[in-house]
């Protein structure tokens, strides 16, 4: 809206939305300093009973996020800590491993060697992107009373390997530190119960 100074007739552009629900407001002319009274055009255009609040426009709903182009699988290659909506269901990183969306690198071979504990000498070849270690019902079972049924997981994400504790009772340790998750490097050792395991990476020619 345009407001006009009653004294010097100077014209100004004014945003009427700044008035909100106020019927009137006052400002000063920048040229002559005279008082300019501004009437709210929204309220002036309607007659309402005393004390009645003017109707307010409904807020504009937020625009939905853009959908990925068909055929793209960028969102599907998310990290395990993320979740996404796929076909109306929430897909977690664990599901991505199960669905086979994530793949092991072709140029490397991964394994876990037990170097301390009752299973010393065992070597477990990692042939999928998520390997669960635990006492029973796991991909790598340890006969260890201190290990939880599903104790920890080794996840291969591209060139990175991550050790995750799965909420175990007695914890997963790297040296003396109890960890929730930790990046594994070649020949790095970690402890579950009375067992110590070594993560081994071998290049494939």
Secondary structure, DSSP 8 states (H G I E B T S, - for coil): -EEE-TTT--EEE--GGGGTT-SEEEEE-TTT--EEEEE-HHHHT----TT------------------TT--TGGG--TT-EEEETTEEEEHHHHHHHT-S---TTEEEEEEEEESTTTT-EEEE-SSEEEEESSSSSEE---TTS-TT-EEEEEETTEEEEEE-S-SS-EEETTEEESEEEE-TT-EEEETTEEEEEEEEE--
